[in-house]
Amino acid sequence: MASRIPNRITIFRVLVHLAALAPLAVLLWDMWEGNLSVNPIQDITFRTGKAAMVLLTFSLAATPVVIVFGFKGARQVRRALGLYAFLYAALHFLTYAWLDYGWDLYLIRLEITEKLYVLVGFAAFLILIPLAVTSTKGWQRRLKKGWIRLHKLVYAAGVLVMLHYIWVQKADIRQPLAWTLFLALLLIVRLPPVRRWFTRRRTRKAVSRRSSRPATKLETSN
Amino acid sequence: MSYPKIPSSEITPEHLYRSRRRFMKGAGFVAMTALLAACGVPGLSGKEASESALPGAGATPGAVPPTPLAGLTDELGDPANSWDEITHYNNFYEFTTKKTKVAQMAEGYPTEPWKVEVGGLVEHPRTFDIDDLRKFGEEERIYRLRCVEAWSMVIPWVGFPLSRLLKEVKPLSKAKYVRFQTIYDPERMPGQRNKVYQWPYIEGLRMDEAMHDLTLLATGLYGKPLPMQSGAPVRLVVPWKYGFKSIKSIVKIDLVEEMPISLWMAAAPNEYGFYANVNPEVNHPRWSQRTERRIGERKRRETLMFNGYAEQVASLYAGMDLRKHF
């Protein structure tokens, strides 16, 4: 590359990193300023959990965005989004086990067996651990085809997270249902026939756009 | 308006409250930065954080808490929560489901004039205004409030036993239950436009529960009139039941023959029962009720049977299967 002017994709990547770190920054700021509620541990639990859920969903949105809109930048932030989701999930888990229950394993065991949603959330977190560990290029090479198979588990984590999110609600589950629906759409887009349909549609559009444009302009516009 | 004078020594001194909060804040921050450091996130273990985590750091010099919150405790010896804690962490879905936002949204809500219509199966149906209700007496009752969400507070209410009002209107022998209703005002209460719930808020008690001396109609808090977020101008307080039974901002009380269906029973019948007695042995179908966090405390506490009022109320439920009648 001749110039060092950041291109669109670089800007997009920077924005994604900033957005992913924003919930943490806001949380730390609110802790520092004393803006958390009088039940701060619950506050931290909710916020880290929400951020983990949103980022995990967005990481699962990367491929569908490429399929539907052909925006290649999305693929370049997929791993980062997944790792941020893991960061928040880890904070969420540690807030629960450490801040909330003070590693009281007897109580935690009771709660895990009594509250199904804790078990489901914990299972999702356990799934994310090996995925985070093997997210590097080195592990990708080492595991070869197994890597893809292993990382397909993220779909299971996504579904468990939604179940966890629905089950913690008191009665109004509209918001978690909306996220679940979104996740379902993201999974549907990946189904081979749906995926092919979108790809064909994009190529057709691109072709017709190019052919309708005067040939001389083609060079300068890109 | 007249309110019983509570000696100023009994009210949580502001500086103690402040320093306690500062401690919580500092402790939370340190714990969080420790979590982050453990996860390999660099640069977040600032020294400022560890300094402010010292209890009382930044407090007025020499203001060492003597016996914190002396005087104002429940009968188990636990200190009352501060006015700020009680009035800035509220479940009042009529305004919003965000507990920290209720105070702000409820501010300026008109509670005068206010009428409470008492009727149904009674000899003398009557409408009371707040001054009429205050004539039933005003005493301070320091009760624990245990929310179904597994947090709790100790609250110095001002009010009078509901039984006094019921005796005044004379329930007929057919009356088996008391049904309470919150004001319905979707114009000023945006939460009531949420169609997930069947507004207005309804709650109910069995006759013997309603007549129990612990059951309070509260009009005040810390010797002051109730603020709107706490259920002004008059609310129910049933300390041995989960907080949602203690219905706020009451406009109607009816004596009825059939068990009333509360808003929560209607919203999720297999999760919220009519009785809703605090019971560590009976879980909400999805959550455990074994422990709770007392607001202001770091460690969780074990939840007590009937929220610690078993001695007074257990006999009301003798022979009942509390798993079935949850």
Interface residues (C-beta under 8 A of the other chain):
Chain A: L27 L28 M31 W32 G34 L36 S37 V38 N39 P40 I41 Q42 I44 L87 A90 L91 L94 T95 W98 L99 D100 Y101 G102 D104 L107 L110 E111 E114 K115 L116 Y117 W167 V168 K170 A171 D172 R174
Chain B: R21 R22 M24 K25 G28 F29 A31 M32 T33 L35 L36 A38 C39 V41 L44 A49 N81 D84 E85 H88 Y89 T97 K99 T100 E149 W151 N194 V196 Y197 W264 A267 A268 E271 N283 R286 W287 S288 R290 T291 R293 I295 G296 K299 R300
